[in-house]
Structures are given as structure tokens and as C-alpha cells.
């Protein structure tokens, strides 16, 4: 039981530590978030899975992603991002 508590506390501490890197003074560090969650599949704004769905402005508009909120909506659909 003590080990479980220690593990949970360690995970919580690490989570707060990483959260602190991405959020500083209430502001989100977009670069850190992109590196952590997006860069593996979207290096330099490209797309290693589907080359016609890059993060380049031209491709975003063709795919109906005109605002940052549109990208977030797409990311929240399970299996799409």
C-alpha cells in the first residue's frame, strides 16, 4: 500500500513538472506543446503519414482548417490525430 502511494505521488510530481514546462505563468508554450505532441508526425510542418495533410497554410485551407480552433476540434476526434 505504501509503495502504491509513493508511485502515485511520484507520477503526480512528474506530471506537474512537465506541465510547468508547457505552461508558464498561465500561458501555454506552443512550441513545447508542439514538440511534445505533434512533431513526431509533423516534422517541419509536414506529415509523415499523409503527405497531402500537412500543417502548411495551403493544405490547411484545402482541408477546411481555417482557424486554430478547427485544428483542435480535429485533434479531439479519437483516431484522427
CNS distance restraints for C-alpha pairs under 8 A (distance, minus, plus):
assign (resid   1 and name CA) (resid   5 and name CA) 6.38 0.50 0.50
assign (resid   2 and name CA) (resid   6 and name CA) 6.22 0.50 0.50
assign (resid   3 and name CA) (resid   7 and name CA) 6.14 0.50 0.50
assign (resid   4 and name CA) (resid   8 and name CA) 6.17 0.50 0.50
assign (resid   5 and name CA) (resid   9 and name CA) 6.12 0.50 0.50
assign (resid   6 and name CA) (resid  10 and name CA) 6.06 0.50 0.50
assign (resid   7 and name CA) (resid  11 and name CA) 6.17 0.50 0.50
assign (resid   8 and name CA) (resid  12 and name CA) 6.15 0.50 0.50
assign (resid   9 and name CA) (resid  13 and name CA) 6.08 0.50 0.50
assign (resid  10 and name CA) (resid  14 and name CA) 6.18 0.50 0.50
assign (resid  11 and name CA) (resid  15 and name CA) 6.07 0.50 0.50
assign (resid  12 and name CA) (resid  16 and name CA) 6.28 0.50 0.50
assign (resid  13 and name CA) (resid  17 and name CA) 6.18 0.50 0.50
assign (resid  14 and name CA) (resid  18 and name CA) 6.23 0.50 0.50
assign (resid  15 and name CA) (resid  19 and name CA) 6.02 0.50 0.50
assign (resid  16 and name CA) (resid  20 and name CA) 6.05 0.50 0.50
assign (resid  17 and name CA) (resid  21 and name CA) 6.83 0.50 0.50
assign (resid  18 and name CA) (resid  22 and name CA) 6.77 0.50 0.50
assign (resid  19 and name CA) (resid  23 and name CA) 5.97 0.50 0.50
assign (resid  20 and name CA) (resid  24 and name CA) 6.14 0.50 0.50
assign (resid  21 and name CA) (resid  29 and name CA) 7.67 0.50 0.50
assign (resid  21 and name CA) (resid  32 and name CA) 7.35 0.50 0.50
assign (resid  22 and name CA) (resid  28 and name CA) 5.77 0.50 0.50
assign (resid  22 and name CA) (resid  29 and name CA) 4.96 0.50 0.50
assign (resid  22 and name CA) (resid  30 and name CA) 7.48 0.50 0.50
assign (resid  22 and name CA) (resid  32 and name CA) 5.60 0.50 0.50
assign (resid  22 and name CA) (resid  33 and name CA) 6.09 0.50 0.50
assign (resid  23 and name CA) (resid  27 and name CA) 5.38 0.50 0.50
assign (resid  23 and name CA) (resid  28 and name CA) 4.48 0.50 0.50
assign (resid  23 and name CA) (resid  29 and name CA) 5.79 0.50 0.50
assign (resid  24 and name CA) (resid  28 and name CA) 6.48 0.50 0.50
assign (resid  24 and name CA) (resid  29 and name CA) 7.08 0.50 0.50
assign (resid  28 and name CA) (resid  33 and name CA) 7.82 0.50 0.50
assign (resid  29 and name CA) (resid  33 and name CA) 6.31 0.50 0.50
assign (resid  30 and name CA) (resid  34 and name CA) 6.03 0.50 0.50
assign (resid  31 and name CA) (resid  35 and name CA) 6.13 0.50 0.50
assign (resid  32 and name CA) (resid  36 and name CA) 6.11 0.50 0.50
assign (resid  33 and name CA) (resid  37 and name CA) 5.96 0.50 0.50
assign (resid  33 and name CA) (resid  38 and name CA) 7.66 0.50 0.50
assign (resid  34 and name CA) (resid  38 and name CA) 4.92 0.50 0.50
assign (resid  34 and name CA) (resid  39 and name CA) 5.91 0.50 0.50
assign (resid  35 and name CA) (resid  39 and name CA) 4.89 0.50 0.50
assign (resid  35 and name CA) (resid  40 and name CA) 7.63 0.50 0.50
assign (resid  38 and name CA) (resid  42 and name CA) 5.84 0.50 0.50
assign (resid  38 and name CA) (resid  43 and name CA) 8.00 0.50 0.50
assign (resid  39 and name CA) (resid  43 and name CA) 4.97 0.50 0.50
assign (resid  39 and name CA) (resid  44 and name CA) 7.62 0.50 0.50
assign (resid  39 and name CA) (resid  45 and name CA) 7.91 0.50 0.50
assign (resid  41 and name CA) (resid  46 and name CA) 7.71 0.50 0.50
assign (resid  41 and name CA) (resid  47 and name CA) 5.66 0.50 0.50
assign (resid  41 and name CA) (resid  48 and name CA) 5.39 0.50 0.50
assign (resid  41 and name CA) (resid  49 and name CA) 6.96 0.50 0.50
assign (resid  42 and name CA) (resid  46 and name CA) 4.80 0.50 0.50
assign (resid  42 and name CA) (resid  47 and name CA) 4.63 0.50 0.50
assign (resid  42 and name CA) (resid  48 and name CA) 6.47 0.50 0.50
assign (resid  42 and name CA) (resid  54 and name CA) 7.20 0.50 0.50
assign (resid  42 and name CA) (resid  55 and name CA) 7.41 0.50 0.50
assign (resid  43 and name CA) (resid  47 and name CA) 6.95 0.50 0.50
assign (resid  43 and name CA) (resid  48 and name CA) 7.79 0.50 0.50
assign (resid  45 and name CA) (resid  54 and name CA) 6.03 0.50 0.50
assign (resid  45 and name CA) (resid  55 and name CA) 4.80 0.50 0.50
assign (resid  45 and name CA) (resid  56 and name CA) 6.12 0.50 0.50
assign (resid  46 and name CA) (resid  51 and name CA) 6.90 0.50 0.50
assign (resid  46 and name CA) (resid  53 and name CA) 7.75 0.50 0.50
assign (resid  46 and name CA) (resid  54 and name CA) 4.59 0.50 0.50
assign (resid  46 and name CA) (resid  55 and name CA) 6.03 0.50 0.50
assign (resid  46 and name CA) (resid  56 and name CA) 7.20 0.50 0.50
assign (resid  47 and name CA) (resid  51 and name CA) 5.24 0.50 0.50
assign (resid  47 and name CA) (resid  52 and name CA) 7.64 0.50 0.50
assign (resid  47 and name CA) (resid  53 and name CA) 6.37 0.50 0.50
assign (resid  47 and name CA) (resid  54 and name CA) 4.98 0.50 0.50
assign (resid  47 and name CA) (resid  55 and name CA) 7.53 0.50 0.50
assign (resid  50 and name CA) (resid  54 and name CA) 7.55 0.50 0.50
assign (resid  52 and name CA) (resid  59 and name CA) 6.77 0.50 0.50
assign (resid  53 and name CA) (resid  59 and name CA) 6.00 0.50 0.50
assign (resid  53 and name CA) (resid  60 and name CA) 7.20 0.50 0.50
assign (resid  53 and name CA) (resid  63 and name CA) 7.41 0.50 0.50
assign (resid  54 and name CA) (resid  59 and name CA) 5.94 0.50 0.50
assign (resid  54 and name CA) (resid  60 and name CA) 7.05 0.50 0.50
assign (resid  55 and name CA) (resid  59 and name CA) 6.66 0.50 0.50
assign (resid  55 and name CA) (resid  60 and name CA) 6.08 0.50 0.50
assign (resid  56 and name CA) (resid  60 and name CA) 6.18 0.50 0.50
assign (resid  57 and name CA) (resid  61 and name CA) 6.26 0.50 0.50
assign (resid  58 and name CA) (resid  62 and name CA) 6.38 0.50 0.50
assign (resid  59 and name CA) (resid  63 and name CA) 6.16 0.50 0.50
assign (resid  60 and name CA) (resid  64 and name CA) 6.29 0.50 0.50
assign (resid  60 and name CA) (resid  65 and name CA) 4.93 0.50 0.50
assign (resid  60 and name CA) (resid  66 and name CA) 6.58 0.50 0.50
assign (resid  61 and name CA) (resid  65 and name CA) 5.40 0.50 0.50
assign (resid  61 and name CA) (resid  66 and name CA) 5.59 0.50 0.50
assign (resid  64 and name CA) (resid  70 and name CA) 7.99 0.50 0.50
assign (resid  65 and name CA) (resid  70 and name CA) 5.27 0.50 0.50
assign (resid  65 and name CA) (resid  71 and name CA) 6.12 0.50 0.50
assign (resid  66 and name CA) (resid  70 and name CA) 6.60 0.50 0.50
assign (resid  67 and name CA) (resid  71 and name CA) 7.00 0.50 0.50
assign (resid  68 and name CA) (resid  72 and name CA) 6.44 0.50 0.50
assign (resid  69 and name CA) (resid  73 and name CA) 6.18 0.50 0.50
assign (resid  70 and name CA) (resid  74 and name CA) 6.34 0.50 0.50
assign (resid  71 and name CA) (resid  75 and name CA) 6.17 0.50 0.50
assign (resid  72 and name CA) (resid  76 and name CA) 6.28 0.50 0.50
assign (resid  73 and name CA) (resid  77 and name CA) 6.81 0.50 0.50
assign (resid  74 and name CA) (resid  80 and name CA) 6.75 0.50 0.50
assign (resid  74 and name CA) (resid  81 and name CA) 7.10 0.50 0.50
assign (resid  75 and name CA) (resid  80 and name CA) 6.35 0.50 0.50
assign (resid  75 and name CA) (resid  81 and name CA) 4.94 0.50 0.50
assign (resid  76 and name CA) (resid  80 and name CA) 7.75 0.50 0.50
assign (resid  76 and name CA) (resid  81 and name CA) 7.47 0.50 0.50
assign (resid  77 and name CA) (resid  81 and name CA) 7.27 0.50 0.50
